Amino acid sequence: MKTYRYIGVCSLIIMALCAFVGCSDDDENESLPLIVETGLLKSVGYEEALCGGEVTSGTAQTRGVCWSTAEMPTVKDAHTTDGKGSGEFVSQLTGLNEGTRYYVRAYAIGKNGEVVYGEQKQCTTMAHGRPVITLVKVKDVKESSAVVVPQLLVDGGVAVSACGILYGKDAELAESQAATLSFNISKNPVDVAVSDLEDDATYYVKAFATYDKGTVYSQTASFTTKRYADPELSATLGTVSGDEMEVTVKAMANTPLPITEYGLVYATSAHPTYESSTVLKAGEGDGEVTLTIEGLQEETFYYIRPYAVNKHGLVYGEELSASTLSNKAVVRTVATTQITAHRAYIGGEITDLGLKNADVLETGICWSTAANPTIEDNIKASTSTDLGEFDPVELFCLNPSTTYHVRAYVTNSYGTSYGEEVTFQTREPVANSWAYNLTGSEIEFNAFYMSDVIPEEQSDDQKEAFALIQNVVKNYGNRTLKQFRFYIYPDSEGNPGFLRTVIGYTNTAGTGYSGFWDTKMAMSDDYHFTCSDQVVSGSNAKNIQNSAINNGLLDDLNRSLHYVLQGEIVFDWDSEISGTTGDNAIFRVIPLQAPEKYKRMKVFRVTGTLAPLTSWN
């Protein structure tokens, strides 16, 4: 038994050793990222050189070096193939041209076909009896200057008598036409400053070296100088009359490029141009001149732009616009953010009384759902006829969730003029918050209540109605009014369909009671409501009504009970920020024919569900 156990243990050890031996270094390297480094260039001759590299991480399926006379060579250029694996390798570069600079990089290709490269290095082959010169780069290119960097790579064992560069705008760089700059003979890169260039122009440049048998040249490079900034232009409006405008034009070159002409262009359409509009010249060079535009049409908008011309052509400054005056007054529209579902507040400002200062007869706001509203559309007059800003007026009755166009207007004996058009969108209708989910979910709110304290800013009509109902209840056996509420009940489709008016009161013993009156409500597509067919519901309501008859107060009772029955009404948000959440939400009930008799009420929340009123089954 012991022998078998010993043999089993030995077998496990041998299997483990086999598994260990079977895991080679190359297998481990294949999981590492592939990294290759470029080796040193050495033994650089006339037509060949030695290089190589080292795969320092991962395993290469193919490796070698690639080279070209252009920077950053790839395996698509000339290259060697020097085995595979990791570690160092040596490469032989052949077929090189003498006296030529080459850029060299080691490469390695991984198992997945990915090609990685080492850092770029360079060498210059030897030359037989002639120098070799190259153009390293062009740098610091500005509007009128640049720095050219040539380098004498090898002298070829001969005496170099001169080095320099040729440059010009002709790509051929003919020596009879190109400019020449010399530099000290050196085998290091040399900075040669080139100046007096034209801006925004393409130049060509090459280096040369002269020896006893002639002149050799580098490759040709090109560069484009930067463009000088456009002239600085401005136009300032001065005095404006019925047929003239004064405009001050200022032009500053701020560069060596002179301004050959400047002035202004104007037209009755936006973005006037030199070619298609009226031109008024001011002069040349830098300057500031006040020009008078004459022969303009009365009460007409004009668009004006300063212009300037230099070597690069025509440029424009910022556009301004202004209207000539007339015998009509001038007004501008002043919008506010006070927008609710059925109301908006828009003001204006009379900025000019016209050429003859005629008295203003009327000013206000006109509005429409179409563009360019006039006084033939909806209007709301302001009480102000004085020069200056007038208070916003209330536009009523607007439709919810609707885009409106508004303009201020002003009228004198010479006619009506309008301010600029402003657009806004009204809020969503309040009634959306009353929509009843017939699946049985709770209603967020569905009632209002009034009191003599909350909310503030009640209308006189509201205060009177509340005082009357208090007196009616008091004369009903000295009862005390506790509540005056209005509940919104859904119809069979879940929309607001019924209004229940509730009077809550206590007797002298403090016991609470309530009486209520039910009214049908009809809602139009514009969310206008009409109430009708009010009925008394329950004995308490009948008792209150009989008491009012006996005490001569029936008119007072009806005045309060018919509070929202006088024609069409709308329910509106109290302000542009009021909402349907929180205990302080305030709404308004506004009669269409008498909006000054609005009813301002606070939200009363009911968290249960409401079925249609049984009074109307």
ABEGO torsion letter per residue (X at the ends): XAAAAAAAAAAAAAAAAAAAAABBAAAAAAABBBBBBBBBBBGBBAABBBBEEBBABEBBABBEBBBBABBGBBAABBBBBBEBEBEBBBBBBBGBBBGBBBBBBBBBBBAAGBBBBBBBBBBBBBBBGBBBBBBABBBGBBAABBBBBBBBABAGGBBBABBBBBBEABAAGBAAABBBBBBBBBABBBBBBBBGBBBGBBBBBBBBBBBAAEBBBBBBBBBBBBBBBBBBBBBBBBBBBAABBBBBBBBBAGBABBBABBEBBBBABBGBBAAABBBBBAEBEBEBBBBBBBGBBBGBBBBBBBBBBBAAEBBBBBBBBBBBBBABBBBBBBBBABBBAABBBBBBBBABAEAAGBBBABBEBBBBABBGBBAABBBBBBABABBEBBBBBBBOBBBBGBBBBBBBBBBBAAEBBBBBBBBBBBBBBAAAAABBBAAGBBBABABBBBBAAOBBGBBAAAAAAAAAAAAAAAABGGBBBABBBBBBBBBAAGBBABBBBBBBBBBAAGBBBBBBBBBBBBBBAAGBBBBBGBBBBEAAAAAAAAAAAAAGAAAAAAAAAAAAABEBBBBBBABAABBABEAABBBBBBBAABAAABBBBBBBBBABBBBBBAAAX
